[in-house]
Amino acid sequence: MASFRIRQYRDQDYEAVRSLFTHGLLEHVPAAYRFLLRSARVQLVLLVLFATVRAATGSWLLGLAAVALVMAATWPMVRFVCTAYVQNALSTDLCDIEGSYMQAPDSCFWVAEAGGAVVGTVAVAPPQNPADRGAALELLRMSVSKDYRGRGVSKALCRQVLRFAQARGYSAVVLSTSMVQVAAQRLYESHGFRKVGFTGLSPLGDLLCIQIFRYRCDLSGSTADPPR
Ligand SMILES: CC(C)(COP(=O)(O)OP(=O)(O)OC[C@H]1O[C@@H](n2cnc3c(N)ncnc32)[C@H](O)[C@@H]1OP(=O)(O)O)[C@@H](O)C(=O)NCCC(=O)NCCS
C-alpha cells in the first residue's frame, strides 16, 4: 500500500472530504445504539415497561414484545441524531470548505493523500465555545479511510494541527468527541489531550445517552513533534 503525505485542502478534494467525514461519523451508529442499551437508565425503563405490560395483560409474551418494540424504535432515533449532526456539518462548514477553513483567519484544512486519493482529513479553526476563543484553536473533522487506518495517518494529522496552533502562539487546542469514538480518544490522549468536561449534542441526543467529551491539550506540554 502506498505511503501518504499531508497537504492542504484543494477544491478537487471536496467530494472525497465530505464522503470521508460522513462515513467516519455514521460508522459509530451501531456502537452508540449498543451504548444506549447498556445504560442503567434505559435498562430500568425497559424493565419497568416489561413489568407494567406483564402486570396489565398477564402475558410474558406481550411484555417482551413491548420491550422489543421500544428497542426497535430506538435504533432509527439514534441514527437520526447522528445523521442530523452530519447534515448540519455538510450544510455549514463542509459546504464551503475553502471559505470556512482556507480563507478564514487562524483556520486550515489538511488532507492525507495516498496514491492520488484523499485518505484522511482534519481541520482547525477558532473554537465554537466563546470561553475558549483567543487562547485556543479547535481541532475538527478528523477522519481516516478504513483502508488506511492503523498506519499513523491520524497521528500525522493531529501533529499538523498542534504545530499550526503552536506556530500562531496559541496555548491550547480543544476538541470534542463522543463516548463511542474510542480510537479517537486514545489518539488524542496519546498526544497530550486530557478530558476536561462534557457537552450535549442535542436534547434528543441527551435523551439517548449520547455523551460528548470535551478535550484540551495545553501546548507547552504537548507532543506536537514526538519522535517518529
Ligand atoms: C480515529 C481515527 C481517526 C484513527 O485514525 P488512524 O489513522 O487509524 O490512527 P493511527 O494509525 O494514526 O493511530 C493513532 C492512535 O490512535 C489510537 N487508535 C487507532 N485505532 C485504534 C483502535 N482501533 N482502538 C484503539 N485505539 C486506536 C491509538 O492510540 C493509535 O496509536 P498507536 O498505534 O501508537 O497505539 C480513525 O479510526 C477514524 O477515522 N475513525 C472514524 C472517524 C472518527 O471517529 N473521527 C474522530 C472524530 S473526533
The ligand as an ORCA input file, in Angstrom:
! r2SCAN-3c Opt
* xyz 0 1
  C      -9.870      7.725     15.000
  C      -9.180      7.582     13.639
  C      -9.075      8.970     13.030
  C      -7.775      6.985     13.864
  O      -7.106      7.013     12.617
  P      -5.816      6.071     12.270
  O      -5.095      6.714     11.145
  O      -6.243      4.679     12.118
  O      -4.964      6.212     13.602
  P      -3.369      5.986     13.697
  O      -2.958      4.780     12.911
  O      -2.679      7.275     13.392
  O      -3.235      5.650     15.267
  C      -3.198      6.693     16.193
  C      -3.564      6.211     17.568
  O      -4.985      6.140     17.654
  C      -5.340      5.109     18.566
  N      -6.081      4.087     17.800
  C      -6.180      3.967     16.468
  N      -7.006      2.936     16.161
  C      -7.419      2.422     17.338
  C      -8.300      1.364     17.697
  N      -8.913      0.622     16.779
  N      -8.523      1.151     19.013
  C      -7.924      1.890     19.978
  N      -7.084      2.916     19.686
  C      -6.829      3.158     18.388
  C      -4.037      4.547     19.113
  O      -3.689      5.305     20.250
  C      -3.072      4.840     17.982
  O      -1.750      4.905     18.404
  P      -0.861      3.539     18.488
  O      -0.973      2.886     17.153
  O       0.519      4.035     18.791
  O      -1.458      2.732     19.580
  C      -9.966      6.619     12.708
  O     -10.232      5.424     13.398
  C     -11.273      7.195     12.175
  O     -11.285      7.906     11.177
  N     -12.401      6.890     12.842
  C     -13.723      7.335     12.372
  C     -13.912      8.827     12.499
  C     -13.663      9.312     13.893
  O     -14.040      8.696     14.883
  N     -13.036     10.502     13.977
  C     -12.747     11.159     15.212
  C     -13.541     12.413     15.265
  S     -13.350     13.202     16.846
*
